[in-house]
Amino acid sequence: MNSLVLAQGAGGGFNPSMILMVALFAVLIIMMIRGRKKVSKQQEALKTKSVPGAKVMTNSGIFGTIISIDEQDRVLVEVANGVVLTLHRQAISTFLDPAVTEAPAEEAAGTPAVAESPEESLRRLNDQGKDDRNA
């Protein structure tokens, strides 16, 4: 009787939970491989679009134009006349299309392109949603 208990404890039978664990591990591995492929594809697209003259936005939200790129992945980005930043290529987050850099339709419709102060912006945004009921 003692040998029967030892044989059952050894686990010689079918274990469905083990199959489930192996399946979940396989799915995890597949998802990791897909993620790495996606990241490498994005990095390759970044390298092909990184050419001098391209309009870009950095991870910190700074807009500029690429001036040059060297072999150590350093990018010179001009953010204003005479202001040049040295960044790593990975600091560039977005490449801007020519359609994005054009003036919005509002400004093209005749509204003058005059910069407004922060106070004027807040006042304009607060007044946009008001009508006769909540004036």
Summary of the structure (lengths in Angstrom):
residues: 135
radius of gyration: 29.4
end to end distance: 90.0
largest distance: 96.5
contacts: 251
relative contact order: 0.08
helix: 47%
strand: 21%
